Amino acid sequence: MSYEQAWAVTQTIIKEIEKTEVDIKNIDLKNILATDVLVFKGPICSILGSQAVIEAAKACFKKCRYNDSVIDSMTFEKKDARGDFLPACWYALKENVSPFFASLNSFLRLT
């Protein structure tokens, strides 16, 4: 996606994340994989349930491929393909959103 499109998608994700709350005092940040998944249930459901996030992912799909075909409105119509919809959303969003956060960790250490 272009910078403007990717940034618009990023802003959509940020707005949805902002609406969620995670009680970080109950999260072991050094051992995040061992953290109870239920801590993240609310934010995950909020984000996955957001039509704005799904539309943002679909916007990312315009340059994505699935089984050697460009993703379009019919790609996940078959029941067998539906299980790949959320992973496809994740990868499309990650590819377009993560570059904006790549240097954030080092930036925050400077402040």
Buried (B, 14 or more C-beta within 10 A) or exposed (E): BEEEBBBBBBBBBEEBBEEBEBEEEEBEEEEEEEBEEEBBEBBEEBBEEBEBBBEBBBBBBEBBEBEEEEBEEEBBEEEEBEEBBEEBBEBBBEBBBEEBEEEEEEEEEEE
